[in-house]
Amino acid sequence: MSETRSIFSGAGAPYADSDGALPQGPYASAGPVVFAPALRERILDVVITRGGTVESRHRVHAAVVDANGTLLEGARDPHTETWWRSCAKPFQVMPLVRSGGMERLGWGVSQLALACASHGGEPEHVAIAESMLAGIGLEEGDLACGAHEPLSLRGARLLRESGDRLTRLHNNCSGKHAAMLARAVLLGEPTSGYEQASHAVQRAALETVAVWAGMPPEQIGLAVDGCGVPVFSLPLANMALSYARLAHASTHGDEASRRILQAMTSHPFLVGGSDRFDTRLMEAVGSNVVCKVGAEGVHTFAIIDRGIGFALKVEDGSQRAQFVAVLAMLAEYDGLPSPLPESLREVAVRVVRNTRGEQVGEVFVSTAPLGAYGRA
Amino acid sequence: MSETRSIFSGAGAPYADSDGALPQGPYASAGPVVFAPALRERILDVVITRGGTVESRHRVHAAVVDANGTLLEGARDPHTETWWRSCAKPFQVMPLVRSGGMERLGWGVSQLALACASHGGEPEHVAIAESMLAGIGLEEGDLACGAHEPLSLRGARLLRESGDRLTRLHNNCSGKHAAMLARAVLLGEPTSGYEQASHAVQRAALETVAVWAGMPPEQIGLAVDGCGVPVFSLPLANMALSYARLAHASTHGDEASRRILQAMTSHPFLVGGSDRFDTRLMEAVGSNVVCKVGAEGVHTFAIIDRGIGFALKVEDGSQRAQFVAVLAMLAEYDGLPSPLPESLREVAVRVVRNTRGEQVGEVFVSTAPLGAYGRA
């Protein structure tokens, strides 16, 4: 994809961090990306064995793409279109960052990390979301998302022990919503209805996703996400391209990209929570991998210094396969520390135990079909 | 499969209900079954939509077989081999029933239903399991299964409120284990080690499964189940045949089959629990459908008066797809009441809602691939 190679060819390209100039960043004029066939193919399915044969199998589709738009590798169908869910968050907050909104609000890395988060609803997350709203003169009731039980076990336990009520601030997307409300306030747009696809905040989010994904916005599917705002449907390869570009741009002078990735990788707890996979991964790997979970088995991540983006979808939406597949892909690209820390080994090498505590099977990446011999 | 047609051709065939004579029942000498190609094929995959397109897809393999061994219908691979898990319970208890053990123990339908159960660990289940053990001079500690949180929400809540400790009696298989211990006692075999594949109780269970499934026992795979006893691997078509034969035999003079199915269908609560699918189904359908869940997406069931058996496996092991697929198959064979009672409509017609309570998608049986348009 040579049309994107020239983006960073001139040193110190003029990216303005304020409303108006180059609002979508370095890829704003790069045009649609057409992928060549994958350089390599692999199987990334995750199987569960019992007694050495495969009892269940999760099919995994995946794409690995570099910032030039080269499809380095595909698993099953790397062009499968699916809903990007929470993996889009870095791009949904980007217009606020790029327009100088963070400075005008006095927000720093904590607020930015929470805006990109699928957080665990722990007190730390809730407090930041609440203060973000307070800073723009709003409150919980202005959030368009509904309440749901905190995603992290610690969040659920602390809420129960506190006797406090469950609020919309506990919604894993409350940081994203607070940032969307802030963007509406700064634009002078109504905050009521900010979740509608026709609102300026959501139109800018769609345009941002389209630019970084290398797609015309009209080719991106729209529906309603779990938290009530628009959700985007696009091919896995374009999701991977977005993260590859974000990584590459962050190390090549694009300040908005750098700040978003720096916030996420330096505050893994705020992006997830005490028992959340992305948190565990980013804490173990350090600042060179950004990783973002989405619902229904979608995941997008990048190795930052190499500008390589990854996107995968577990066809059946299962988390049981999702994290194992993420780790397998990162391992293939030398994106994991060696030896693997215990916190990740628990996820990467999963053992099936029965109620007597005996190991009766394993969960791992394999090509074996149902009923076939797995590994001893 | 004409070799099984003659089994019931002579009226009043001599089935002995005591040790020795025809210990495996009417199919003991029927020999291995070879299936002809399926008469019909269908897709039984379950998809989850968002905004009218398919977000996730669960592949479902299935077989529909009659008591003569005719493969009436297949979905994907009806000969897929997988672990039968808890669906084997009616056959694991059959040697006890057929040998006259129930009478010798003074056990009735409650004990028999619990022996066939994957129960919810509710007080009623625990009390029967405990009394079964007491009746043979044993106690919780003699169970080879481990303890696990009660499967039903009510069971978990009542245990928590009671302040009592979690025991092996709460294990969903405790009734099966108590019946296996009873069989060991009646045989004069050691109760210690009854869970080992080499124990007489487990050898008889394997032989029973083999006879009813129409397979040589050596072709049935063995491993360790979630509760510590042997688990059986066999093709879906043979699972379906077993249940078809069980249903047919129960209405054609085989007293052991009749008693097992009568216990299960007349005590749905004991076979499952207050919020368990099989219970909900059998309560709604009446006494003509027997239905048994297994872990990892396997399910076996039968329409009793027609002698039709069904087996399905959700390839990825998900319950989200499993119950929807069971209902779709039963509906196709007119095995469900019309109109569908609310308790089943909740399962059959599943709506995906976001945290705002808005409907954003559906869960239903469809041929559509990922990313394709589902239904509005």
Interface residues (C-beta under 8 A of the other chain):
Chain A: I48 R50 G51 G52 T53 E55 S56 R57 H58 R59 H61 D77 T80 E81 T82 W83 A144 C145 G146 A147 H148 N171 G221 L222 A223 V224 D225 G226 C227 G228 V231 S233 E296 G297 K313 V314 E315 D316 G317 S318 A321 N354 T355 R356 G357 E358 V360 L370 G371
Chain B: I48 R50 G51 G52 T53 E55 S56 R57 H58 R59 H61 D77 T80 E81 T82 W83 A144 C145 G146 A147 H148 N171 G221 L222 A223 V224 D225 G226 C227 G228 V231 S233 E296 G297 K313 V314 E315 D316 G317 S318 A321 N354 T355 R356 G357 E358 V360 L370 G371
